[in-house]
Structures are given as C-alpha cells and as structure tokens.
Amino acid sequence: MKMISRFFKDESGATAIEYGLIAALIAVVIIGAVTALGTELSGNFAAITAAI
C-alpha cells in the first residue's frame, strides 16, 4: 500500500511531459508559419516570373 501511495505522489515525469507538450506546440506553430510564408513567397516569385 505504501508503494502505491508513493507512486501516485511521484511527479518526476510530469515536468518532462510538460516540456514535451510545449516543444510540440512550438513545432506546430513554426510549421504553420513556414507553410503560410512559403505559400506567400511562392505567389510572389510567380508574379516576378510573370513580370519578367
């Protein structure tokens, strides 16, 4: 019983999981920004190519 109680009170893995979630969220934001920026740049290069 004491071992089970100690298991539920142990929070050592919680910090690693939180850092993992934060890193995943940052990665999703970066991927979204790069995708949007890439689409915009592609349109700009197409306009420059058409102008030339």
Contacts in CASP RR format, 6 or more apart in sequence:
PFRMAT RR
TARGET T0000
AUTHOR 0000-0000-0000
METHOD contacts of the structure
MODEL  1
MKMISRFFKDESGATAIEYGLIAALIAVVIIGAVTALGTELSGNFAAITA
AI
END
